[in-house]
Amino acid sequence: MRYRLTALTPLLVGDGNRLSPIDYMVWKDHVNVLDQQRIFRLLAKGPRLDGYLAQLKKAEKLDFASWGGFAQNFAGRRIPFEHASSAAAWERARGESLFIPTFHSGHAGPFLPGSALKGALRTGLVFARTTPESMKEIASQVDGERSARAAGLEADAHGIGSGGSSRARAFGVSDSKPVASASFQVYLLRVAALVSKSAGKYEAGWKQSPRGTVETRRIDDATPVFAEMAVPGTAFEGSWSEQALFQNRQILDVLRWREAPGRQRILSCANDYAAKQLELHRQHAELAGLPKLAANVAALEAQLAEVREAGTGCLLSLGWGGGLLSKSAVLDTTNEDYRKILKYMAFYNRAISTGMPFPKTRRIVFLGGEPATLPGWVLLEIHHPAE
C-alpha cells in the first residue's frame, strides 16, 4: 500500500540543520544559499580571500554592498520568501533571529522521514488509550520515587505497550520519495501568547526574545523566526505496510492484545487526536482576538469532518512548530493528575502557576504579512497502488 501526505499549512520536518546568516544572502526577496566552495576557489586566485574570511568570522551577516554579487552568481539554491513583507522583516531583524531551519534533505533532494509520520500516528494511539485512571496511576508513581521525566514512558507503556509488545509495531511507514525544491519557501513566524486584560478577558501579546511577552499589540516588535517550509499543497508519497504476523491469534495472546490496531483504528485515533487539538487551537485564537487564525483553524476542522466521513485518511500535526499540543498525548491540561506531574518540571510549573490558560503560547505562521495559520497540519491518505 501507499500513503500520500499533503501539506495543508506550511510544513517543516527538519534534520536539525540551520542556515546561518553567513551561509546565504537575501536578494530580490529570495534567500540565496551560497556555494561557499566555489566562492573560496574563486577568491583564492586573488587578494580578496582574507577580507571575505574576516567578514565570515566577525559579521552577523554578509555586507551586501561588498559581496552582493555572490548572491547573483554563486547561489546553490534560491528559496523565495513567502511575501515581500517577510524580506522586510528579515532586514530589520537581529542576527540571532536570522538562522533558518531547513527541511530534511538527502542526496536526491528534500523528503519526509517515515519516522516523523509514524511518530505522529503513534502519539494519536497513545492519546486514544490514555484514561483518567492511567493518569492517576502515573501521577501517584511520580509522587513516589520515580522521576517526572519517566512519566512520558509510563504513559506510553500504559497506552500502547513498550519494547517488543508495542502496538506501533503493527504498521510501518517508509521515507517519502524526494519532492521538488520549488515546493519550498521561507516563511515568517512569530510566537503569540495570551495576555490578561481583565478577569477572564485576554488579548494577543507577542514574544520578544529574550525579554518575554510584549504586552502590546505591536506585532512588529516581536522577534521574528524564519523557516524553510513546504508550501500548502505539497504532496509526499511513500510505502505503508501492515504486519501480517499480528493477525495470528496465538501471537496476540502472547502479547496480551485483544487485536492489532488496524488501519481504520489508527486513522480514527489520529482524527480524534486532531479534533481535540484543533478545538484547543480555535479557543486560543478566539481568546487572543486573532480572527484570521481562528477562521483557518475552523477550516481545518471542517476538512477533518469531511475526512472522517470518507474514512480513508486523517489529519495530523507534524514536524516543527506545533508546540506542546502536537507532542503530548494528554490534551486535557486542566486534569489535576496531569498538572501534578507537570509541577515537578520547573519550566512547566512556572507556566501553570500563573493561572493562565495552559499552554498560553502558539507559534503562528504569517501569510501576506498577517498572523494567519498554524504550522505543520497535513492530510494523510492511504490507498492501494491501483486506486
VENFENZI-V600177 format. One record per backbone hydrogen bond with DSSP energy under -1.0 kcal/mol. NH is the residue of the N-H (numbers start at 1). CO is the residue of the C=O. E is the energy in kcal/mol with one decimal. If there is no record, write none. Layout:
BEGIN
nh-><NH NH>
co-><CO CO>
e-><E E>
END
This chain:
BEGIN
nh-><2 3 4 5 6 7 8 9 11 19 23 25 27 31 32 33 34 35 36 39 40 41 42 43 44 45 46 52 53 54 55 56 57 58 59 67 68 70 73 74 76 77 79 81 82 86 87 88 89 90 91 92 93 97 98 100 102 104 106 109 111 117 118 119 120 121 122 123 124 125 126 127 128 129 135 136 137 138 139 140 141 142 143 146 150 151 154 155 156 157 158 159 160 165 166 167 169 170 171 172 174 176 177 179 183 184 185 186 187 189 190 192 193 194 195 197 198 201 203 204 205 206 207 208 211 214 216 219 221 222 223 225 227 228 229 230 231 233 234 236 238 240 241 243 246 247 248 252 253 254 255 257 266 267 268 269 270 271 272 273 274 275 276 277 278 279 280 281 282 283 284 285 286 287 288 290 294 295 296 297 298 299 300 301 302 303 304 305 306 307 308 309 310 311 314 316 318 320 326 327 328 333 335 339 340 341 342 343 344 345 349 350 352 353 355 362 364 365 366 367 370 372 373 376 378 379 380 381 382 383 387>
co-><383 238 381 236 379 234 377 377 230 100 20 32 30 79 25 77 23 74 34 35 36 37 38 39 40 42 43 48 49 50 51 52 53 54 55 63 64 67 69 70 33 33 31 29 186 83 83 84 85 86 87 88 89 94 95 19 17 13 109 106 104 113 114 115 116 117 118 119 120 121 122 123 124 125 131 132 133 134 135 136 137 138 139 141 147 148 150 151 152 153 154 155 156 162 163 160 166 167 168 241 239 112 237 110 180 181 229 80 227 225 364 362 205 360 203 201 201 198 195 288 193 214 191 212 208 206 214 217 218 219 207 189 187 101 185 11 183 7 231 5 3 1 172 170 243 244 245 248 249 250 251 252 262 263 264 265 266 267 268 269 270 271 272 273 274 275 276 277 278 279 280 281 282 283 284 285 290 291 292 293 294 295 296 297 298 299 300 301 302 303 304 305 306 307 380 378 376 12 323 324 324 331 332 335 336 337 338 339 341 342 345 346 348 349 352 192 190 373 188 370 367 365 365 10 316 6 314 4 312 2 384>
e-><-3.2 -2.7 -2.7 -3.3 -2.7 -2.6 -2.7 -1.7 -1.8 -2.9 -2.7 -1.8 -2.1 -3.4 -2.9 -2.3 -2.3 -3.0 -1.3 -1.9 -2.8 -2.2 -2.2 -2.9 -2.1 -1.4 -1.8 -2.0 -2.7 -2.1 -1.8 -2.3 -1.8 -1.7 -2.6 -2.7 -2.1 -1.9 -2.0 -2.9 -3.0 -1.1 -2.8 -2.4 -2.4 -1.4 -1.0 -1.8 -2.1 -2.0 -1.8 -1.3 -1.1 -1.7 -1.6 -2.3 -1.8 -2.7 -2.2 -1.1 -1.8 -1.2 -2.8 -2.3 -1.6 -2.0 -2.6 -2.1 -1.6 -1.8 -2.2 -2.6 -2.1 -1.3 -2.1 -2.1 -2.0 -2.3 -2.6 -1.9 -1.5 -2.0 -1.7 -1.2 -1.6 -1.6 -2.1 -2.6 -2.2 -2.5 -2.6 -2.3 -2.7 -1.9 -1.4 -2.6 -1.8 -1.7 -1.1 -2.7 -2.4 -2.6 -2.7 -2.5 -1.9 -1.3 -2.3 -2.7 -2.8 -3.0 -1.8 -2.7 -2.9 -1.7 -2.7 -2.8 -1.1 -2.2 -2.0 -1.1 -3.6 -1.4 -2.7 -3.6 -1.8 -2.3 -1.6 -1.5 -1.5 -1.9 -2.1 -2.4 -1.8 -2.5 -2.9 -3.3 -2.7 -3.3 -2.1 -2.9 -1.7 -2.4 -2.5 -1.9 -1.2 -2.3 -1.4 -2.1 -2.2 -2.1 -2.1 -2.8 -2.5 -2.6 -2.3 -2.4 -2.1 -2.2 -2.3 -2.3 -2.5 -2.4 -1.7 -2.2 -2.9 -1.9 -2.0 -2.4 -2.7 -2.1 -2.1 -2.5 -2.3 -2.4 -2.4 -2.5 -2.4 -2.4 -2.0 -2.3 -2.3 -1.9 -1.7 -2.1 -2.1 -2.1 -2.4 -1.9 -1.6 -2.4 -2.6 -1.8 -2.0 -2.2 -2.1 -2.0 -3.3 -3.1 -1.5 -1.6 -2.1 -1.7 -1.7 -2.4 -1.9 -1.5 -2.1 -1.7 -1.4 -2.1 -3.0 -2.0 -2.5 -1.8 -1.1 -2.4 -3.2 -3.0 -2.8 -2.5 -1.4 -2.5 -1.8 -3.1 -2.5 -2.6 -3.1 -2.3 -1.8 -2.6 -2.0>
END
